[in-house]
């Protein structure tokens, strides 16, 4: 019933915004995107937010880079105890005060820009004026400010010779934040799933799932099946996984996605051989292939791009136009630069 009321109110707000000519570019600003990233960090939200905000910022002509996520992560604590690494779900969060409660706490501690305009015509500070500064005492979904789940945000940007443009990892709640192990290389999501289900993955292995990036997929699929199968096999805290694809919000463990440059354009993830040593070091924000620069250069000289999976239709057009995940996998980057 509450959702129906919310939907009805949304229609009134939208019509009023049209009447007042409150336009997207007035709402989507550098400050409002910083607010959105801060909220994502505070609630422990999805890695996909990184892609979405980069793309939204580019469409709105707002300067935003992967490094900005790391800057905001360093100053925003994780306040909510939510699945997959925590205990509660979104309806529990809603009952405990929801996103408004989280936003008010961030505002109170100077981690939100309160002067940002919302679609209602009010500022963020005006919308939150009646929300208490601390969450209700009779719940533990939203933690009090002085007792957060984690002192810093959960979405870390990893770099290294395996991801010179960057990669994205959820690093909170992981029992082994540093892992070095042999690469188990798969050219698709399906091939990796087959190996996991056949019991061919051992504790300490690092799965490499490549050619699933924006161009290679094409479309950067969510690796939900292999990550779920890893947990089902009892290996959630025992193996690492890196991919140029994406993850769903339900993914848990030492997993690194959005590896860029992707395999399809000759990124270093395309050059990994079965058994190579790989290090994932979340505290150091490092994703490293433990192979010499000379060896990498030799492999790169011998690398050939695979034939595209689609040669006609919308997916072929998409693969041709799409840019790196490190800038939001947008499709209009080089339209007029040819």
C-alpha positions in Angstrom: 0.0 0.0 0.0 2.9 2.4 0.8 4.4 1.7 -2.6 1.1 2.7 -4.3 1.0 5.9 -2.3 4.6 6.7 -3.3 3.8 6.0 -7.0 0.9 8.4 -6.9 3.0 11.1 -5.2 5.7 10.6 -7.8 3.3 11.5 -10.6 2.3 14.7 -8.9 6.0 15.6 -8.3 6.9 14.9 -11.9 4.1 17.1 -13.3 5.0 19.9 -11.0 8.7 19.6 -12.1 7.6 19.9 -15.7 5.5 23.0 -14.8 8.4 24.6 -12.9 10.9 23.4 -15.6 13.2 21.7 -13.1 15.5 20.0 -15.6 17.9 17.1 -15.3 21.0 19.3 -15.7 20.0 21.3 -12.7 19.8 18.2 -10.6 22.7 16.2 -12.0 25.7 18.2 -10.9 29.2 17.3 -9.5 27.8 17.8 -6.0 24.8 15.7 -6.5 26.8 12.8 -7.9 29.2 13.1 -5.0 26.1 12.8 -2.7 24.9 9.7 -4.6 28.4 8.0 -4.3 28.4 8.8 -0.6 25.0 7.2 0.0 26.1 4.1 -2.0 29.2 3.8 0.2 27.2 4.2 3.4 24.6 1.5 2.5 27.1 -0.9 1.0 25.6 -0.7 -2.5 26.4 -2.4 -5.7 29.6 -2.3 -7.8 27.4 -1.4 -10.7 26.9 2.0 -9.2 30.4 2.8 -10.4 29.5 2.2 -14.0 26.2 4.0 -13.8 27.5 7.2 -12.2 30.5 7.4 -14.6 28.0 7.1 -17.5 25.5 9.5 -16.0 28.2 12.1 -15.3 29.5 11.9 -18.9 26.0 12.4 -20.3 25.5 15.4 -18.0 29.0 16.7 -18.9 30.1 16.5 -15.3 33.8 15.7 -14.6 34.0 12.3 -12.8 36.7 9.6 -12.7 37.3 6.3 -11.1 39.7 8.0 -8.6 36.8 10.1 -7.3 35.2 6.9 -6.0 38.3 6.1 -4.0 38.5 9.7 -2.6 34.9 9.4 -1.3 35.3 5.9 -0.1 38.1 7.0 2.2 35.9 9.5 4.1 32.5 7.7 4.2 31.8 4.8 6.6 29.6 1.8 5.9 26.6 2.4 8.2 24.2 -0.4 7.1 24.3 -4.1 7.9 22.9 -5.4 4.6 23.3 -8.6 2.6 25.2 -10.1 0.9 28.0 -9.6 3.4 25.7 -8.5 6.2 22.4 -9.7 7.8 19.5 -7.5 6.6 17.6 -6.7 3.4 16.2 -3.5 1.9 12.8 -3.8 3.5 14.5 -4.0 6.9 16.5 -0.8 6.0 13.2 0.9 5.0 11.6 0.1 8.4 14.6 1.4 10.3 14.4 4.8 8.6 15.6 4.0 5.1 17.7 6.1 2.8 16.5 9.4 4.4 17.9 8.4 7.8 21.2 7.4 6.2 21.3 10.7 4.3 20.6 12.8 7.4 23.5 11.2 9.2 25.8 11.9 6.3 24.5 15.5 6.1 25.0 15.9 9.9 28.7 15.0 9.4 29.3 17.2 6.4 29.5 14.3 4.0 26.5 15.4 1.8 26.0 18.7 0.0 22.7 19.9 1.5 22.3 22.7 -1.0 21.7 20.3 -4.0 18.4 20.6 -5.7 15.9 17.7 -5.8 13.1 17.0 -8.3 10.6 18.3 -5.7 12.1 21.8 -6.0 13.4 21.5 -2.4 17.1 21.2 -1.5 18.4 18.0 0.1 18.7 19.8 3.5 15.0 20.9 3.2 13.8 17.4 2.3 15.7 16.0 5.4 14.8 18.7 7.9 12.4 16.5 10.0 14.6 13.4 9.9 16.3 12.6 13.3 20.1 12.9 13.3 20.6 9.4 14.8 18.9 6.1 13.8 16.3 4.6 16.1 17.8 2.8 19.1 15.6 -0.3 18.8 17.1 -1.6 15.6 20.6 -2.5 14.3 20.2 -2.3 10.5 21.5 1.3 10.5 24.4 1.6 12.9 25.0 4.7 15.0 27.7 7.1 13.6 30.2 6.2 16.3 29.8 2.4 15.7 29.7 1.9 11.9 30.0 -1.5 10.2 33.3 -0.3 8.6 35.1 3.0 9.0 35.6 3.4 5.3 33.5 2.6 2.2 33.4 -0.8 0.6 33.9 -0.1 -3.1 37.6 0.0 -3.8 39.3 0.9 -7.0 42.2 -1.5 -7.6 45.0 -0.8 -10.1 48.2 -2.6 -11.2 49.7 -4.1 -14.3 46.5 -6.3 -14.7 44.2 -3.2 -14.6 46.1 -0.1 -15.6 42.8 1.9 -16.0 41.3 0.4 -12.9 39.0 -2.4 -11.5 36.3 -2.4 -8.9 36.1 -4.6 -5.8 33.8 -4.9 -2.8 36.4 -5.2 0.0 34.3 -5.2 3.2 33.4 -8.4 5.0 36.0 -10.4 3.1 37.9 -12.8 5.3 41.0 -12.9 3.1 41.6 -9.4 1.7 45.0 -10.4 0.3 45.4 -13.5 -1.9 48.1 -14.7 -4.2 47.5 -17.8 -6.2 47.6 -19.5 -9.6 45.4 -18.3 -12.4 42.6 -20.5 -13.6 41.8 -19.0 -17.0 38.4 -19.1 -18.7 37.4 -17.4 -21.9 33.7 -17.1 -20.9 31.3 -17.2 -17.9 30.0 -20.6 -19.1 33.4 -22.2 -19.2 34.2 -21.1 -15.6 30.9 -22.3 -14.3 31.5 -25.8 -15.9 34.8 -26.0 -14.1 33.4 -24.9 -10.7 30.5 -27.4 -10.9 32.9 -30.2 -11.9 35.0 -29.6 -8.7 38.1 -28.5 -10.6 38.7 -25.3 -8.6 40.9 -25.6 -5.5 41.3 -23.3 -2.5 43.8 -20.6 -3.3 43.0 -20.5 -7.0 42.3 -17.2 -8.7 39.7 -17.5 -11.5 40.2 -15.3 -14.5 37.0 -14.9 -16.5 37.7 -12.8 -19.6 36.2 -11.6 -22.9 33.1 -10.7 -20.9 33.8 -6.9 -20.9 31.7 -4.2 -22.7 33.2 -5.1 -26.2 34.1 -8.7 -25.6 30.7 -9.9 -24.1 29.5 -7.8 -25.7 27.6 -6.0 -23.0 29.5 -6.8 -19.8 27.3 -9.6 -18.2 26.9 -10.1 -14.5 28.9 -13.1 -13.3 26.2 -14.2 -10.9 26.3 -17.9 -11.8 30.0 -18.6 -11.2 30.1 -16.5 -8.0 27.0 -18.3 -6.7 28.6 -21.6 -7.6 31.8 -20.7 -5.8 29.8 -20.1 -2.6 27.8 -23.2 -3.2 31.0 -25.2 -3.4 32.2 -23.8 0.0 35.0 -21.7 -1.6 33.6 -18.2 -1.0 36.4 -17.2 1.3 39.1 -19.5 -0.3 39.4 -18.3 -3.9 39.8 -15.1 -5.8 38.0 -14.1 -9.0 38.8 -11.4 -11.5 36.9 -10.5 -14.6 36.4 -7.8 -17.2 32.7 -8.4 -16.7 30.4 -7.2 -13.9 28.9 -8.6 -10.6 25.4 -8.5 -9.3 24.6 -6.9 -5.9 24.3 -10.5 -4.5 28.0 -11.3 -5.1 30.3 -12.0 -2.1 34.0 -12.8 -1.7 37.3 -11.6 -3.0 36.0 -10.7 -6.4 37.3 -8.0 -8.7 35.2 -6.8 -11.7 35.3 -4.1 -14.4 39.0 -5.0 -15.1 40.1 -2.4 -17.7 41.4 -2.4 -20.3 39.3 -5.5 -21.1 40.6 -8.6 -22.8 38.9 -7.8 -26.2 41.1 -4.7 -26.7 44.3 -6.5 -25.6 44.3 -5.5 -21.9 46.7 -7.5 -19.7 43.8 -9.8 -18.6 44.0 -11.2 -22.2 47.7 -12.2 -21.6 47.3 -14.2 -18.5 48.3 -17.9 -18.9 47.0 -20.8 -16.8 49.1 -21.1 -13.7 50.4 -17.6 -13.7 50.7 -16.1 -10.2 48.2 -13.3 -9.5 48.0 -11.1 -6.4 44.8 -9.4 -5.3 45.6 -7.0 -2.4 42.5 -5.1 -1.3 44.2 -2.9 1.5 46.9 -1.9 -1.0 44.3 -1.6 -3.8 46.5 -3.7 -6.0 45.7 -6.1 -8.9 48.9 -7.6 -10.1 50.0 -10.3 -12.6 53.4 -11.5 -11.2 55.1 -11.7 -14.6 57.9 -9.5 -15.8 57.3 -6.5 -18.1 59.5 -8.2 -20.7 57.4 -11.4 -20.7 54.2 -9.3 -20.9 55.5 -7.4 -23.9 56.4 -10.7 -25.6 52.9 -12.1 -25.0 51.4 -8.8 -26.2 53.3 -9.0 -29.4 51.9 -12.5 -30.1 48.3 -11.7 -29.0 45.6 -11.6 -31.7 42.1 -10.2 -31.0 39.4 -12.9 -31.2 36.7 -12.7 -33.9 33.8 -10.6 -32.7 30.9 -12.7 -31.3 28.4 -10.7 -33.4 29.0 -9.2 -36.9 25.6 -7.7 -37.5 22.6 -6.2 -35.6 22.4 -4.2 -32.5 25.0 -6.1 -30.5 27.6 -5.7 -33.3 26.9 -2.0 -33.3 27.2 -1.8 -29.5 30.5 -3.7 -29.5 31.9 -1.4 -32.1 30.9 1.8 -30.3 31.2 1.0 -26.6 34.1 2.5 -24.6 36.0 1.2 -21.6 34.2 0.3 -18.4 36.7 2.8 -16.7 34.7 5.6 -18.2 31.3 4.1 -17.9 31.0 1.9 -21.0 29.4 4.7 -22.9 28.6 4.4 -26.6 29.0 8.0 -27.8 32.6 8.7 -26.9 34.1 8.7 -30.4 31.1 9.3 -32.5 32.5 12.5 -34.1 36.3 11.9 -33.7 36.7 9.6 -36.7 
